[in-house]
Amino acid sequence: MPDRPTVVTSESVRLGVLLAAVGGFVDVYTFMTRDGVFANAQTANVVLFGIDIAKGDWRSAVSYLPPLVAFVCGVFVAEAITRPAIARIVRKPVRAVLVMEILVLAVVGFIPSTVPNAVVTISISFVAALQVTTFRVLVDQAFSTTMTTGNLRSFSQALFRRVTTGDAAAGVRALNFGTVIAGFLGGAIVGALMVRMLDEGAAWIAAGMLVIALALFMFDEWRGVPRVRNPRT
């Protein structure tokens, strides 16, 4: 019987669930501490930007640009550190991304509610871009750790195939995506509880969750499991 292929750490279900939990946690964090703002996904910012332009409310429209720009900058950073010239300096880009996320969220936890919301939403948008750009594959399919719509679609498609055709592989994919969705929901629940207890300091819990994600890479390295498909981890 042939050996089952090894799933690299960066594409594993356990890491995907943990990062999705961080995504749900951070969404709730900004919503509860920053006047109902969701900073992970930029869809709402684009829609509201368009509405304000249509109304001619340019002052309000401009306020939606900083998180969008921060998100683009986060994508640029995540892509740049994998370039050969930078990779010679940053030997393990995936871990570097996790460290950057941890540091930003740790700092965010110290920002009081008196500071303008934009400071936090810009920081979270940057972190979300780093994460969603770096971690894009769950075992063998594309997924997202910072929003759940695409994951819900993939779960539904896989479940449909499992039910209608008996495809066992589709059943496994449905289980994987269902677990990630549950992780996102769990992170949101924990996030709400932590915000009630710690207020702005709840961001430190999200940073701690990312420390655990970083530890998974170190643990798998110790076990000899591949961390990412690109050897520069």
C-alpha positions as CSV (number, residue, x, y, z in Angstrom):
1,M,0.0,0.0,0.0
2,P,1.6,3.3,-1.0
3,D,2.4,5.9,1.6
4,R,0.0,8.8,1.9
5,P,1.5,12.1,0.7
6,T,2.7,14.4,3.4
7,V,0.8,17.6,3.8
8,V,3.2,20.5,4.4
9,T,2.7,22.6,7.5
10,S,1.7,25.7,5.7
11,E,-1.1,23.9,4.0
12,S,-2.2,21.7,6.9
13,V,-5.7,21.6,8.2
14,R,-4.6,22.3,11.8
15,L,-2.7,25.4,10.8
16,G,-5.6,26.5,8.6
17,V,-8.0,26.1,11.5
18,L,-5.8,28.1,13.8
19,L,-5.3,30.9,11.3
20,A,-9.0,31.0,10.5
21,A,-9.7,31.3,14.3
22,V,-7.3,34.3,14.3
23,G,-9.3,35.8,11.4
24,G,-12.6,35.4,13.1
25,F,-11.1,36.7,16.4
26,V,-9.7,39.9,14.8
27,D,-12.9,40.6,12.9
28,V,-14.9,40.5,16.1
29,Y,-12.1,42.6,17.8
30,T,-12.3,45.5,15.4
31,F,-16.1,45.3,15.3
32,M,-16.5,45.5,19.1
33,T,-13.7,47.9,19.9
34,R,-13.7,50.1,16.8
35,D,-17.3,51.1,16.2
36,G,-18.5,48.2,14.1
37,V,-15.7,48.1,11.6
38,F,-14.6,44.8,9.9
39,A,-11.0,45.3,8.9
40,N,-10.1,41.9,7.6
41,A,-12.1,41.9,4.3
42,Q,-12.1,45.1,2.1
43,T,-15.3,44.5,0.3
44,A,-17.3,46.8,2.6
45,N,-14.7,49.5,2.3
46,V,-14.9,49.4,-1.5
47,V,-18.7,49.4,-1.4
48,L,-18.9,52.3,1.0
49,F,-16.2,54.2,-0.9
50,G,-18.4,53.9,-4.0
51,I,-21.5,55.0,-2.2
52,D,-19.8,58.1,-0.9
53,I,-18.4,59.0,-4.3
54,A,-21.9,58.6,-5.8
55,K,-23.3,61.0,-3.1
56,G,-20.4,63.4,-3.7
57,D,-19.3,63.0,-0.1
58,W,-15.6,63.1,-0.8
59,R,-14.5,63.7,2.8
60,S,-16.2,60.5,3.9
61,A,-15.0,58.6,0.8
62,V,-11.4,59.5,1.5
63,S,-11.7,57.9,5.0
64,Y,-12.0,54.5,3.3
65,L,-8.8,54.7,1.4
66,P,-6.2,54.2,4.2
67,P,-7.3,50.6,5.1
68,L,-7.4,49.8,1.3
69,V,-3.9,51.2,0.9
70,A,-2.7,49.3,4.0
71,F,-4.1,46.1,2.6
72,V,-2.3,46.6,-0.8
73,C,0.9,47.3,1.1
74,G,0.5,44.1,3.1
75,V,0.2,42.1,-0.1
76,F,3.2,43.9,-1.5
77,V,5.3,43.0,1.6
78,A,4.1,39.4,1.6
79,E,5.1,39.0,-2.0
80,A,8.3,41.0,-1.8
81,I,9.9,38.8,0.9
82,T,9.6,35.8,-1.3
83,R,11.7,37.5,-4.1
84,P,15.2,36.0,-4.5
85,A,17.0,39.3,-3.6
86,I,15.1,39.6,-0.3
87,A,14.9,35.9,0.3
88,R,18.7,35.9,0.7
89,I,18.2,38.1,3.7
90,V,14.9,36.8,5.0
91,R,15.6,33.1,4.9
92,K,12.2,31.9,6.2
93,P,9.5,34.3,4.7
94,V,6.5,32.4,6.0
95,R,7.8,32.6,9.6
96,A,8.7,36.2,9.0
97,V,5.1,36.9,8.1
98,L,3.9,35.3,11.3
99,V,6.4,37.3,13.3
100,M,5.2,40.5,11.7
101,E,1.6,39.7,12.5
102,I,2.4,38.9,16.1
103,L,4.3,42.2,16.5
104,V,1.6,44.3,15.0
105,L,-1.2,42.7,17.0
106,A,0.9,43.0,20.2
107,V,1.2,46.7,19.6
108,V,-2.5,47.1,18.7
109,G,-3.3,45.7,22.1
110,F,-1.7,48.7,23.7
111,I,-3.6,51.3,21.6
112,P,-6.4,52.8,23.8
113,S,-9.9,53.5,22.5
114,T,-9.1,57.3,22.6
115,V,-6.8,56.8,19.6
116,P,-8.6,57.3,16.2
117,N,-10.1,54.1,14.8
118,A,-8.1,54.4,11.6
119,V,-4.8,53.6,13.4
120,V,-6.2,50.2,14.4
121,T,-8.1,49.4,11.2
122,I,-5.0,50.3,9.1
123,S,-2.9,48.0,11.2
124,I,-5.4,45.1,11.1
125,S,-5.9,45.5,7.3
126,F,-2.1,45.2,6.9
127,V,-2.0,42.1,9.0
128,A,-4.9,40.5,7.2
129,A,-3.2,41.1,3.8
130,L,0.0,39.5,5.0
131,Q,-2.0,36.4,6.2
132,V,-4.4,36.0,3.3
133,T,-1.5,36.4,0.7
134,T,0.8,33.9,2.5
135,F,-1.6,31.2,3.4
136,R,-3.7,30.4,0.4
137,V,-3.9,26.6,0.2
138,L,-5.7,24.1,2.4
139,V,-4.2,20.6,1.6
140,D,-5.0,20.8,-2.1
141,Q,-7.5,23.6,-2.6
142,A,-7.5,27.4,-2.4
143,F,-9.0,28.9,0.8
144,S,-8.9,32.0,2.9
145,T,-8.1,32.4,6.6
146,T,-9.5,35.9,7.0
147,M,-13.0,35.5,5.4
148,T,-15.4,32.6,5.2
149,T,-17.6,33.1,2.1
150,G,-15.2,31.3,-0.3
151,N,-14.6,28.5,2.3
152,L,-18.4,28.1,2.7
153,R,-18.7,27.8,-1.1
154,S,-16.0,25.2,-1.3
155,F,-17.5,23.2,1.6
156,S,-20.9,23.2,-0.1
157,Q,-19.5,22.1,-3.4
158,A,-17.5,19.3,-1.8
159,L,-20.5,18.2,0.3
160,F,-22.7,18.2,-2.8
161,R,-20.3,15.9,-4.7
162,R,-20.0,13.6,-1.7
163,V,-23.7,13.2,-1.4
164,T,-24.6,13.0,-5.1
165,T,-21.6,10.9,-6.4
166,G,-20.3,9.2,-3.3
167,D,-16.8,10.8,-3.9
168,A,-14.8,10.0,-0.8
169,A,-12.2,12.6,-1.6
170,A,-14.9,15.3,-1.8
171,G,-16.1,14.1,1.6
172,V,-12.6,14.7,3.0
173,R,-12.5,18.2,1.4
174,A,-15.9,19.0,2.9
175,L,-14.7,17.9,6.3
176,N,-11.5,20.0,5.9
177,F,-13.4,23.2,4.9
178,G,-16.1,22.6,7.5
179,T,-13.4,22.4,10.2
180,V,-11.9,25.7,9.0
181,I,-15.3,27.4,9.0
182,A,-15.9,26.1,12.5
183,G,-12.4,27.5,13.5
184,F,-13.4,30.9,12.2
185,L,-16.7,30.8,14.1
186,G,-14.8,29.6,17.2
187,G,-12.3,32.4,16.9
188,A,-15.2,34.9,16.7
189,I,-16.8,33.5,19.8
190,V,-13.6,33.6,21.8
191,G,-12.8,37.0,20.4
192,A,-16.2,38.4,21.7
193,L,-15.5,36.9,25.2
194,M,-12.0,38.2,25.3
195,V,-13.0,41.7,24.3
196,R,-15.5,41.8,27.1
197,M,-12.8,40.7,29.5
198,L,-9.8,42.6,28.2
199,D,-11.2,45.4,25.9
200,E,-8.4,46.6,23.6
201,G,-5.9,44.2,25.2
202,A,-7.8,41.2,23.6
203,A,-5.5,41.7,20.6
204,W,-2.8,40.0,22.7
205,I,-4.8,36.8,22.7
206,A,-4.8,36.9,18.9
207,A,-1.0,37.5,18.9
208,G,-0.7,34.5,21.2
209,M,-2.6,32.3,18.8
210,L,-0.2,33.2,16.1
211,V,2.7,32.3,18.4
212,I,1.2,28.8,18.5
213,A,1.0,28.8,14.7
214,L,4.7,29.7,14.6
215,A,5.4,26.9,17.1
216,L,3.8,24.4,14.7
217,F,6.4,25.2,12.1
218,M,9.2,24.6,14.7
219,F,7.6,21.4,16.0
220,D,7.2,20.0,12.4
221,E,10.8,21.0,11.6
222,W,11.9,19.0,14.7
223,R,9.8,16.0,13.4
224,G,11.2,16.3,9.9
225,V,7.9,17.3,8.3
226,P,8.1,19.7,5.3
227,R,7.0,23.2,6.4
228,V,6.1,24.7,3.0
229,R,6.5,23.6,-0.6
230,N,9.1,26.3,-1.0
231,P,12.1,25.3,1.2
232,R,12.6,28.8,2.4
233,T,10.2,28.7,5.5
